[in-house]
Amino acid sequence: MYRRCSQLLLLPAVLGLPAFAAGQAHAAATAAQAPVTQAQFAALQQAIRSAQLAGDNAWVLVSAALVLLMTGPGLTLFYGGLVRRKNILGTMMQSFAMMGLITILWAIAGYSLAFGHGNGFIGGFEHLFLHGVGLAPDADYAPTIPEQTFMVYQLMFAIITPALITGAFAERVKFGSMAVFLSLWSLLVYCPMAHMVWGVGGILNIAGGRWPCLDFAGGTVVHITSGVSALVAAIYLGKRAGYPHDNMAPHSMVLSFIGACLLWVGWFGFNAGSALSAGPLATSAFINTQFAAAAAALSWTLVEWKLNGKPTALGGISGAVAGLATITQASGFVQPMSALVIGFIAGVVCCIMVFKVKKYYGYDDSLDAFGVHGMGGTMGALLTGLFASSAINAVFGKDAAGHPRPTGAIDGNWHQVLNQSIAMGIGWLLAIVGTLILLFVVDKTLGLRLSPADEHMGLDLSQHGEEGYELNV
């Protein structure tokens, strides 16, 4: 430590500031012989902590912006390009509405219900209207960033989750009814699930929960809940008029391609940002995210090529999103080669869900929200339990001998696969029951489905009185 101090004192001379050289050299020699006082040591510790706080805070704030980018413009363009031309603005508005509505609900009650101190199933009311959520860190969640940073980062997850559901009922739901349904869904389905998995005292929390669930960035909280709810909504609402006989091809693959690429980029904030620090764990999650997306894009393309005779752009980008959804839960727990395997499995299974299973059962999941996110999240839960490694994240601490306790089945902890299955089952059950109840209530009070005339006209004109493309100008 003394040598380091003397080197720092000589820094001006090294940088070419000779006026300081002689005096600083003398001061360095004196400092090398003088003991460090308790006050100096405390100041050094505070400087180190401040530097870490600044670095971690910067990374998480950037990650929060990346996650918001996933909703707008990422998801808005991805979903917008996949619908027919007459529905592009209405589809984009559904995601954009979540950016505004969920932000307000999160500030009023959502954050408290998800991360307040409540019971095993839902948080309490201590943070209503963000009461007590300040600029000091909260040791329960993120000890090196302000709690407001943690709060706004989690907000971005709460925004994109209900927005994903809109892909299942695209082109056939009233805008106002959609807004009410998804607002209620965020409070009554998303917030309880977030608390159970991530909240202090949650029954699925890895720190003391009844069934500790490994969910690094939201495979259970985000993708299972949204994907399963999407399937329920698609079945409840019924098929679009003319489905599957009419041509309902995407009107702009260019927009969808750009949106998918933005989703891929934003997903680094989604997964690597969930480390809540700018350390090695963020690096691991970042790499796993890239590897899984690439592997899934490849495997989906190969399967589609085999099934339909041609590799399509839509298949490639859908595969990448499937890989991203599937690796989300495992991103901070698995080795890079495991991420490749997970991604490859995701592309194969999700492609079969979209081309075979959906066709067999005949449900109209318009933009394949269930086939990609619901199935991806479900697989991710199980594969995380299988491939999680203590070499990446020794989340369960060490044994008496100082060795990391096994994390997943690959380490010898096969019981974790059971815990993951229980968490998956709870996510499915909550999504099915909660979504059905909310759909029924909103349908009976406001009405969900567009009238046949409005559906024929399209969302843009019937719901918003404008068109995405003014072709007569």
BELCORCOR-V639900 format. One record per backbone hydrogen bond with DSSP energy under -0.5 kcal/mol. CO is the residue of the C=O (numbers start at 1). NH is the residue of the N-H. Records with the same first field share a line. If there is no record, write none. Layout:
# BELCORCOR-V639900
CO->NH / NH
This chain:
# BELCORCOR-V639900
1->5
2->6
3->7
4->8
5->9
6->10
8->11
10->13 / 14
11->15
12->17
13->16
16->18
17->20 / 21
18->21 / 22
20->24
21->25
22->26
23->27
24->28
25->29
26->30
27->31
28->32
29->33
30->33 / 34
37->41
38->42
39->43
40->44
41->45
42->46
43->47
44->48
45->49
46->50
47->51
48->52
49->53
50->54
51->55
52->56
53->57
54->58
55->59
56->60
57->61
58->62
59->63
60->64
61->65
62->66
63->67
64->68
65->69
66->70
67->71
68->71 / 72
69->74
70->75
71->76
73->77
74->78
75->79
76->80
77->81
78->82
79->82 / 83
80->83
81->251 / 252
83->251
84->87
85->88
86->460
87->91
88->92
89->93
90->94
91->95
92->96
93->97
94->98
95->99
96->100
97->101
98->102 / 103
100->104
101->105
102->106
103->107
104->108
105->109 / 110
106->111
108->129
109->113
110->114
111->115
112->116
113->123
116->118
120->203
122->119
125->128
127->130
128->131
130->133
132->134
134->148
136->147
137->139
138->141 / 142
142->138 / 145
146->149 / 150
147->151
148->152
149->153
150->154
151->155
152->156
153->157
154->158
155->159
156->160
157->161
158->162
159->163
160->164
161->165
162->165 / 166
163->166
164->167
165->168 / 169
167->367
168->366
169->172
172->450
174->178
175->179
176->180
177->181
178->182
179->183
180->184
181->185
182->186
183->187
184->188
185->189 / 190
186->191
189->193
190->194
191->195
192->196
193->197
194->198 / 199
195->199
196->204
197->206
199->202
200->118
202->205
203->211
204->213
205->209
206->208
209->212
213->215
218->222 / 223
219->224
220->225
222->226
223->227
224->228
225->229
226->230
227->231
228->232
229->233
230->234
231->235
232->236
233->237
234->238
240->243
242->245 / 246
246->248
252->256
253->257
254->258
255->259
256->260
257->261
258->262
259->263
260->264
261->265
262->266
263->267
265->268
266->269 / 270
267->271
268->272 / 273
271->274
272->275
273->276
277->279
279->282 / 283
280->284
281->285
282->286
283->287
284->288
285->289
286->290
287->291
288->292
289->293
290->294
291->295
292->296
293->297
294->298
295->299
296->300
297->301
298->302
299->303
300->304
301->305
302->306
303->307
304->308
305->309
310->312
312->316
313->317
314->318
315->319
316->320
317->321
318->322
319->323
320->324
321->325
322->326
323->327
324->328
327->331
328->217
329->216
330->333 / 334
333->389
335->339
336->340
337->341
338->342
339->343
340->344
341->345
342->346
343->347
344->348
345->349
346->350
347->351
348->352
349->353
350->354
351->355
352->356 / 357
353->358
356->360
357->361
358->362
363->365
364->366
365->368
368->372
369->373 / 374
370->375
372->376
373->377
374->378
375->379
376->380
377->381
378->382
379->383
380->384
381->385
382->386
383->387
384->388
385->409
386->410
388->408
389->392 / 393
393->395
394->397
397->405
399->402
403->399
408->411 / 412 / 413
409->412
412->414
413->416
414->417 / 418
415->419
416->420
417->421
418->422
419->423
420->424
421->425
422->426
423->427
424->428
425->429
426->430
427->431
428->432
429->433
430->434
431->435
432->436
433->437
434->438
435->439
436->440
437->441
438->442
439->443
440->444
441->445
442->446 / 447
448->174
451->455
452->456
453->457
454->458
458->462
459->463 / 464
460->464 / 466
461->465
469->471
470->473
